[in-house]
Amino acid sequence: MIINQYLNYMYNSKLLEEKFIKNSNNNFTLLKDNLFFRNITFQNFQILKMISFLVRDKNWNNYDPKILNYEENFDTSLEYIFDLEYGIDEILKTRNVILFSDNSITLSSEGEFLTDFWTNRIGFNLLIPLQNHVGSNIIVTKGNDLKEEKKFPELIKPDQPFFKFKNLAYTLDDSLLVNINFEGILFEMEDQRNWGDASYKIYSGSLLNPFPYLEKGGSNFSQTVKIDVVNKKQISFPSKNIVKIDHTTPYKFPKIGIKIDSLIIPDDNLINNFDYYYYLIDFTEDFTNVTSRSQNKVFLVALVDHTNDPDDELKKIYNFVTENTINLDKILICPKIYLNSFQPAGEWPKVPELNEYYKIAKKMFSNSQIVSGMVTNFTELNRKRPKMFYDLVSFSFTPIVHDSSDFGVLNTPETIPYILKTLKNFSNSTNVHIGPISIGMHFNPYGESLVSNKNKIRLEMADSDPRHDQLFSLTWTLAIFIQSINKESKFFTFNSVYGHHGILNKDNTKRPLYHLNNFLISLTNSEIFKFIPVNEVYGLKIILNDKNYYLFVNSSKQKKDINIPEINFSNQYKLNLKNYTDIFNNDFSFFNFKKDLNPYAFEPLEIKFIEDK
């Protein structure tokens, strides 16, 4: 029977609806997303993930412009004209023209500052895909006409790979010649994989220049970007629907934990039914009055005051742990100030070396694992790499720093292998904990606070996300998990017990991610093999109690037909948008296998769990 709580998880579909308009000419195809353009392909070859024009205020917030006029002309090309007004007290008006011709894209913006205008950045942004770009050669022409031969980086740099350029030229797949020319201001590229985005970002201006800066009222704004594309030869596209397994590398299923906000867990709390390997909790001053005698393994995240002596800070934690006989399995010590983000080339606060804290902790907590790393995103860990690593290294993951759209979030699993490869490179193959992993953010290193998502919409930097209790969140979580499996990834924390990122309501009733946690914990001690991802479908082979199972997720909103040789798909459980209400049945289980008449077809966002007969 479906319990009534399903109604609690229905969101306003009009607020969340994404409308993409597909347009094409002889060579280019694109998706128009209001003022943005996504998934730009040339002869079916993706050359850009997105084109946007953004105006930032002095706090890095994006202005939401008024659209004064909009025109489109599709007679001989694809032409889009926007008359826009940015700001409230400070005003900028622009006319932006986006033109897709047969073999080129021209972006132009002409405008006027009607008042003095403080800003950190104004201009066009291009998101460059990872596929066919990572590791390829690129010629960078600087502002002084000096040409440099570079590569799109494979490892993720903490700072920008290319600074202050006016032209980029590169060849994709030995077929497409791409030339991008910039006028009006020098541009810069950052590696957005730092934040989990599956792209390199080209933007106007430079973070090396002082910001914010003032544009005087009455002055003009002008910027042009010209992208020329030439096909040297006919591109051949390999089949995208054959999925193959990597039998050469087995992995042991990682350990799963959960984030708690109190060490005292009532006996009737449903998480007591789960065999979580550890409970992750933030150490705060409030804990000094807590009494606990739990034997559960605890992963303590200790945010310390960098202005105090490290010995004194860790003694507080030691006293708390011993007085409460806490079973301290792991401890991550992080100066609280590092909840904020600092530019690699910017001014950093004077903080004791991280290893000073780690060395003291190793002596005090000799029977516990000492965790290096950051409480926040990989970005901050990449920018503040510990000089030494101990038992584990940790970072958290959220996909909504830059792009909260379904399109952007579902792309983020593509980035995970690059993050882990970079981490392995600078941490000497230290074992890894990732978590919390959630769509909504736990901390905002890039602003004063998290954005309150009162309207329950897709929103960057938000404290919560309306998709958290939807199939979308289960699919995205599994895709991130599958992509994160490697030799070093040993521990995962996905959710909290309660709240914006929770698996339970306050009345102890189940939310959808409760079932996903239950499912993953049930696979503990299994041996797993990874499938090579194809066309946004990710998969694992799972050997549990001498039986073979297969787990696949379609991390896209399109239907897919996937051919997976030598696997009998007929006995499967599938969860998709059509039967999602099943998750609210009292007897719900991913092990409820059924015969399927069309087993190789994937519905949008579908999860398949298959029993090998």
Residue pairs with C-beta under 8 A, 6 or more apart in sequence:
1 585
1 586
2 581
2 584
2 585
3 509
3 584
3 586
5 505
5 509
5 510
5 584
6 581
6 584
8 469
8 505
9 469
9 470
9 511
9 512
11 456
11 466
11 467
11 470
12 456
12 466
15 455
15 456
15 457
15 466
16 457
16 458
16 466
16 467
18 33
18 405
18 406
18 407
18 458
19 33
20 31
20 32
20 33
20 38
20 407
21 31
21 32
22 29
22 30
22 31
22 32
23 29
23 30
23 32
23 74
23 78
24 30
24 78
25 74
25 77
25 78
25 100
25 101
25 102
26 102
27 42
27 43
27 102
27 103
27 229
28 40
28 41
28 42
28 78
28 100
28 105
29 39
29 40
29 41
29 44
30 37
30 38
30 39
30 40
30 41
30 78
30 100
31 37
31 38
31 39
32 38
32 80
33 405
33 407
35 52
35 53
35 65
35 67
35 82
35 84
36 50
36 51
36 52
37 48
37 50
37 51
37 52
37 80
37 98
38 49
38 50
38 407
39 46
39 49
39 50
39 407
40 46
40 47
40 48
40 49
40 50
40 51
40 105
41 47
42 176
42 229
42 231
43 231
43 235
44 235
44 237
45 132
45 172
45 173
45 175
45 176
45 235
46 129
46 131
46 132
47 129
47 172
47 176
47 178
47 227
47 229
48 126
48 127
48 128
48 129
48 227
49 127
49 128
49 129
49 198
49 199
49 411
50 125
50 126
50 127
50 199
50 403
51 98
51 105
51 107
51 124
51 125
51 126
51 127
52 124
52 125
52 127
53 84
53 94
53 96
53 107
53 109
53 123
53 124
53 125
54 62
54 121
54 122
54 123
54 125
55 62
55 63
55 65
55 86
55 87
55 92
55 119
55 121
55 122
56 62
56 63
56 119
56 120
56 121
56 122
57 63
57 118
57 119
57 120
57 212
58 118
58 119
58 120
58 211
58 212
59 120
59 447
59 448
60 120
60 446
60 447
63 86
63 87
65 84
65 85
65 86
66 84
66 85
67 82
67 83
67 84
68 83
68 84
68 85
68 93
69 81
69 82
69 83
70 80
70 81
70 82
70 83
71 79
71 80
71 81
72 78
72 79
72 80
72 81
73 79
73 81
77 99
77 100
77 101
77 102
78 99
78 100
79 97
79 98
79 99
79 100
80 97
80 98
80 99
81 95
81 96
81 97
81 98
82 94
82 95
82 96
82 97
82 98
83 93
83 94
83 95
84 93
84 94
84 95
84 96
85 91
85 92
85 93
86 92
86 93
86 94
87 115
87 117
89 115
90 115
90 116
90 117
90 118
91 113
91 114
91 115
91 117
92 111
92 112
92 113
92 114
92 117
92 122
92 215
92 221
93 111
93 112
93 114
94 109
94 110
94 111
94 221
95 109
95 110
95 111
96 107
96 108
96 109
97 106
97 107
97 108
97 109
98 105
98 106
98 107
99 105
99 106
99 107
99 108
103 228
103 229
103 230
104 226
104 227
104 228
104 229
105 225
105 226
105 227
105 229
106 224
106 225
106 226
106 227
107 124
107 223
107 224
107 225
107 226
107 227
108 223
108 224
108 225
109 123
109 124
109 221
109 222
109 223
109 224
110 220
110 221
110 222
111 220
111 221
111 222
112 218
112 219
112 220
112 221
113 215
113 216
113 217
113 218
113 219
113 220
113 221
114 217
114 218
115 217
116 214
116 215
116 216
116 217
117 214
117 215
117 217
118 212
118 213
118 214
118 215
119 211
119 212
119 213
119 215
120 211
120 212
120 213
121 203
121 204
121 205
121 211
122 204
122 205
122 215
122 221
123 184
123 185
123 187
123 203
123 204
123 205
123 223
124 203
124 204
124 223
124 225
125 201
125 202
125 203
125 204
126 180
126 201
126 202
126 225
126 227
127 192
127 197
127 199
127 200
127 201
127 202
128 152
128 189
128 199
128 200
128 201
128 202
129 198
129 199
130 193
130 198
130 199
130 200
130 414
130 415
130 418
131 414
132 172
132 173
133 152
133 170
133 172
133 200
134 152
134 153
134 154
134 418
135 151
135 152
135 154
136 151
136 152
136 170
136 171
136 172
137 149
137 150
137 151
137 170
137 171
138 149
138 150
138 151
138 152
138 162
138 168
138 169
138 170
139 147
139 148
139 149
139 150
139 167
139 168
139 169
139 170
140 147
140 148
140 149
140 150
140 162
140 165
140 167
140 168
141 147
141 148
141 165
141 166
141 167
141 168
141 169
142 148
142 164
142 165
142 166
143 164
143 165
143 166
143 186
150 161
150 162
152 161
152 170
152 200
153 161
153 191
154 418
154 421
155 418
155 421
155 422
155 425
156 191
156 193
156 194
156 378
156 382
156 418
156 419
156 422
157 191
157 382
158 194
158 344
158 379
158 382
158 383
158 385
159 343
159 344
159 345
160 188
160 189
160 190
160 191
160 207
161 189
161 190
161 191
161 200
162 168
162 188
162 189
163 188
163 206
163 208
164 186
164 187
164 188
164 206
164 208
165 182
165 186
165 187
165 188
165 189
166 181
166 182
166 183
166 186
166 187
167 179
167 180
167 181
167 182
168 178
168 179
168 180
168 202
169 177
169 178
169 179
169 180
170 178
171 177
171 178
171 232
172 178
173 235
174 232
174 233
175 231
175 232
175 233
175 235
176 229
176 230
176 231
176 232
176 235
177 228
177 229
177 230
177 231
177 232
178 227
178 228
178 229
179 227
179 228
179 229
180 202
180 225
180 226
180 227
180 228
181 225
181 226
181 228
182 204
182 224
182 225
183 222
183 223
183 224
183 225
183 226
184 204
184 222
184 223
184 224
185 204
185 205
185 223
186 205
186 206
187 202
187 203
187 204
187 205
188 202
188 203
188 204
188 205
188 206
188 207
188 208
189 200
189 201
189 202
189 203
190 200
190 201
190 203
190 207
191 200
191 201
192 198
192 199
192 200
192 201
192 402
193 199
193 200
193 415
193 418
193 419
194 377
194 378
194 379
194 382
195 377
195 378
195 379
195 401
195 402
196 377
196 378
196 397
196 398
196 399
196 401
196 412
196 415
196 416
196 419
197 399
197 401
197 402
197 403
197 408
197 411
197 412
197 415
198 411
198 412
198 414
198 415
199 411
201 402
204 223
207 343
207 345
208 345
215 221
240 534
240 535
241 534
241 535
241 560
241 561
241 562
241 563
242 534
242 562
242 563
242 564
242 565
243 531
243 532
243 534
243 537
243 539
243 562
243 563
243 564
244 531
244 532
244 565
245 529
245 530
245 531
245 532
245 539
245 541
246 529
246 530
246 531
246 532
247 529
249 487
249 529
249 530
250 527
250 528
250 529
251 485
251 486
251 487
251 527
251 528
251 529
251 530
252 525
252 526
252 527
252 528
253 523
253 524
253 525
253 526
253 527
253 528
253 542
254 485
254 489
254 490
254 491
254 492
255 277
255 278
255 490
255 491
255 492
255 524
256 276
256 277
256 491
256 492
256 493
256 494
256 517
256 520
256 521
256 524
257 276
257 277
257 278
257 279
257 280
257 299
257 435
257 491
257 492
257 493
258 271
258 274
258 276
258 279
258 280
258 493
258 494
258 495
258 496
258 497
258 503
258 517
259 279
259 280
259 281
259 435
259 436
259 493
259 495
259 496
259 497
259 501
260 279
260 280
260 281
260 496
260 497
261 281
261 282
261 496
261 497
261 498
261 499
262 281
262 290
263 279
263 281
263 287
263 290
263 292
263 294
263 298
263 324
263 326
264 290
264 292
264 294
265 271
265 272
265 279
265 294
265 296
268 508
269 497
269 504
269 508
270 504
270 508
270 510
270 514
271 497
271 503
271 504
273 518
274 517
274 518
274 521
275 521
275 524
276 296
276 521
277 297
277 491
277 524
278 296
278 297
278 298
278 299
278 329
278 330
278 491
279 296
279 297
279 298
279 299
280 298
280 299
280 301
280 435
280 436
280 493
281 298
281 299
281 300
281 301
282 301
282 303
283 300
283 301
283 302
283 303
283 317
283 320
284 303
287 320
288 316
288 320
290 324
291 324
292 324
292 325
292 326
293 324
293 325
294 326
294 327
295 327
296 327
297 327
297 329
297 330
298 326
298 327
298 328
298 329
298 330
299 329
299 330
299 331
299 332
299 371
299 433
299 491
299 493
300 317
300 321
300 326
300 328
300 330
300 331
300 332
301 332
301 334
301 375
302 314
302 317
302 331
302 332
302 333
302 334
303 334
303 335
303 336
303 339
303 375
304 310
304 313
304 314
304 317
304 333
304 334
304 335
304 336
304 357
305 313
305 335
305 336
306 335
306 336
306 337
306 349
306 350
306 351
306 352
310 352
310 356
310 357
310 360
311 360
313 357
314 333
314 357
314 360
314 361
314 364
315 364
317 331
317 333
317 364
318 364
318 365
320 326
321 328
321 365
328 365
328 367
328 368
329 368
329 369
330 368
330 369
330 370
330 371
330 391
330 392
330 433
330 491
331 361
331 365
331 368
331 369
331 370
331 371
332 371
332 372
332 373
332 375
332 394
333 354
333 357
333 358
333 361
333 370
333 371
334 354
334 373
334 374
334 375
335 351
335 352
335 354
335 357
337 349
337 351
338 351
338 374
338 375
338 376
338 380
338 384
339 375
339 376
339 443
339 445
340 445
341 376
341 379
341 380
341 383
341 445
341 446
342 348
342 349
342 383
342 384
344 383
353 387
354 372
354 384
354 386
354 387
355 386
355 387
355 388
358 370
358 372
358 386
358 388
358 390
361 370
362 370
362 390
369 390
369 391
369 392
370 390
370 391
370 392
371 390
371 391
371 392
371 393
371 394
371 433
372 386
372 388
372 389
372 390
372 392
372 393
372 394
372 427
372 430
373 381
373 386
373 392
373 393
373 394
373 395
373 433
374 380
374 381
374 384
374 394
374 395
374 396
375 394
375 396
375 443
376 395
376 396
376 443
376 445
377 395
377 396
377 397
377 398
377 401
377 445
378 395
378 397
378 419
378 423
379 445
380 395
380 445
381 393
381 395
381 423
382 422
382 426
385 426
385 427
386 393
389 427
389 428
389 430
390 430
391 430
391 431
392 430
392 431
392 432
392 433
392 490
392 491
393 423
393 427
393 430
393 431
393 432
393 433
394 432
394 433
394 434
394 435
395 423
395 434
396 434
396 435
396 436
396 437
396 442
396 443
397 434
397 435
397 436
397 437
397 480
398 437
398 438
398 439
398 440
398 441
398 442
399 408
399 409
399 412
399 439
399 476
400 409
400 439
400 440
400 441
400 458
400 459
400 460
400 461
400 462
400 465
401 441
401 446
401 460
401 461
402 408
402 460
403 409
403 460
404 458
404 459
404 460
404 462
404 465
405 458
406 458
406 467
406 472
406 557
409 439
409 467
409 472
409 476
410 476
410 479
410 536
410 555
410 556
410 557
412 476
412 480
413 476
413 479
413 480
413 482
413 483
413 533
413 538
413 555
414 483
414 533
416 480
416 483
416 484
417 483
417 486
420 432
420 484
420 486
420 488
420 489
423 432
423 488
424 486
424 488
429 487
429 488
430 488
431 488
431 489
431 490
431 491
432 488
432 489
432 490
432 491
433 490
433 491
433 492
433 493
434 484
434 489
434 491
434 492
434 493
435 491
435 492
435 493
435 494
436 442
436 493
436 494
436 495
436 496
436 501
437 477
437 480
437 481
437 492
437 493
437 494
437 495
438 465
438 468
438 494
438 495
438 501
439 465
439 467
439 468
439 473
439 476
440 453
440 462
440 463
440 464
440 465
440 468
440 500
440 501
441 450
441 461
441 462
441 463
442 501
443 450
444 450
444 451
444 461
446 461
447 461
450 461
450 462
450 463
451 459
451 460
451 461
451 462
451 463
452 462
452 463
453 459
453 462
453 463
453 464
453 465
453 466
456 464
456 466
457 466
458 465
458 466
458 467
459 465
463 500
464 500
464 501
465 473
465 500
467 473
467 476
468 500
468 501
468 513
469 511
469 512
469 513
470 512
470 580
471 512
471 575
471 576
471 577
471 580
471 605
471 607
472 605
473 512
473 513
474 512
474 513
474 516
474 575
474 607
475 553
475 554
475 555
475 605
475 606
475 607
476 555
477 494
477 513
477 516
478 516
478 538
478 551
478 553
478 607
479 538
479 553
479 555
481 492
481 494
481 520
482 530
482 538
482 539
482 540
482 551
482 553
483 533
483 538
484 492
485 528
485 530
485 540
494 513
494 516
494 517
494 520
495 501
495 502
495 503
495 513
495 517
496 502
496 503
497 503
497 504
498 504
498 505
498 506
502 511
502 513
503 510
503 511
503 513
503 514
503 517
504 510
504 511
504 514
505 511
512 583
512 584
515 583
515 588
515 589
515 590
519 589
519 590
519 609
522 591
523 542
523 544
525 544
526 542
526 543
526 544
527 542
527 543
528 540
528 541
528 542
528 543
529 540
529 541
530 539
530 540
530 541
531 538
531 539
531 540
531 541
531 552
531 564
533 539
534 562
535 556
535 560
535 562
536 554
536 555
536 556
536 560
537 552
537 553
537 554
537 555
537 560
537 562
537 602
538 552
538 553
538 555
539 550
539 551
539 552
539 553
539 564
540 550
540 551
541 548
541 549
541 550
542 548
542 549
542 550
542 551
543 549
547 611
547 612
548 612
549 609
549 610
549 611
549 612
550 564
550 567
550 608
550 609
550 610
550 612
551 607
551 608
551 609
551 610
552 562
552 564
552 602
552 607
552 608
552 610
553 605
553 606
553 607
553 608
554 560
554 602
554 603
554 604
554 605
554 606
554 607
555 605
556 604
556 605
557 604
557 605
558 604
559 601
559 602
559 603
559 604
560 601
560 602
561 600
561 601
561 602
562 600
562 602
563 600
564 600
567 610
567 612
568 610
568 612
568 613
569 596
569 599
569 600
569 608
569 610
570 595
570 596
570 599
570 613
571 593
571 594
571 595
571 596
571 610
571 611
571 612
571 613
572 593
572 594
572 596
572 599
572 608
572 609
572 610
572 611
573 589
573 590
573 591
573 592
573 593
573 594
573 608
573 609
573 610
574 596
574 603
574 606
574 607
574 608
574 609
575 582
575 583
575 590
575 606
575 607
576 603
576 604
576 605
576 606
576 607
577 603
577 604
577 605
578 603
582 588
590 607
590 609
591 609
591 611
593 609
593 610
593 611
599 610
602 608
